[in-house]
Amino acid sequence: MNKELFGNLKADIKPADEEIFETIFKNKTVKIERIISNSQISPGNFWYDQDDYEFVLLIEGEAVLKFEDETIKLQKNDYIIIEPHKKHRVAYTSKSAVWLCVFFK
């Protein structure tokens, strides 16, 4: 099997000073990312405002997502689908939090 089509979401997780974003797959309509967070949060008044849907699955750890009108706590194996242009930010992540994010139209 092509090594680019096979992997382990929890492999090679190491503490880092910055978040690690790894693209697993990408084409014209879908992007799949693994993100490793180590207590990072969104800066100051920054808000994500994306054109695509985003399916977020927290594989490991805990996180808090803040939206303009609500706050959602995610624990291991929780997921959320964020609609396009739903402004959000990361308010908290535990050490070695692992996310799987799928961006799609």
Backbone hydrogen bonds, N-H to C=O, Kabsch-Sander energy under -0.5 kcal/mol:
donor,donor_aa,acceptor,acceptor_aa,energy
5,L,2,N,-2.1
6,F,3,K,-1.1
11,A,8,N,-1.6
13,I,10,K,-0.6
14,K,12,D,-0.7
20,I,36,I,-2.3
21,F,19,E,-0.5
22,E,20,I,-0.5
22,E,34,R,-2.8
24,I,22,E,-0.6
24,I,32,I,-2.9
25,F,32,I,-1.4
27,N,30,V,-2.6
31,K,103,F,-2.1
32,I,25,F,-3.0
33,E,101,C,-3.1
34,R,22,E,-2.8
35,I,99,W,-1.9
36,I,20,I,-2.3
37,S,35,I,-0.5
37,S,97,A,-2.8
39,S,94,S,-1.3
42,S,90,V,-2.8
46,F,43,P,-2.8
48,Y,88,H,-3.4
53,Y,104,F,-2.7
54,E,82,I,-2.1
55,F,102,V,-3.0
56,V,54,E,-0.6
56,V,80,I,-3.1
57,L,100,L,-2.6
58,L,78,D,-2.8
59,I,57,L,-0.9
59,I,98,V,-2.4
60,E,98,V,-1.4
63,A,74,L,-2.4
64,V,92,Y,-2.3
65,L,72,I,-2.8
66,K,89,R,-2.8
67,F,65,L,-0.5
67,F,70,E,-3.5
68,E,87,K,-0.9
72,I,65,L,-2.9
74,L,63,A,-3.5
76,K,61,G,-0.6
77,N,58,L,-3.6
78,D,75,Q,-2.7
80,I,56,V,-2.1
82,I,54,E,-3.2
82,I,80,I,-0.6
83,E,81,I,-0.6
85,H,50,Q,-2.8
86,K,83,E,-1.8
87,K,85,H,-1.0
88,H,48,Y,-1.6
89,R,66,K,-2.0
91,A,64,V,-2.7
91,A,89,R,-0.7
92,Y,64,V,-1.3
94,S,62,E,-2.4
97,A,37,S,-2.2
97,A,94,S,-1.0
98,V,60,E,-1.9
99,W,35,I,-3.0
100,L,57,L,-2.6
101,C,33,E,-2.8
102,V,55,F,-2.6
103,F,31,K,-3.2
103,F,101,C,-0.5
104,F,53,Y,-1.8
105,K,29,T,-0.9
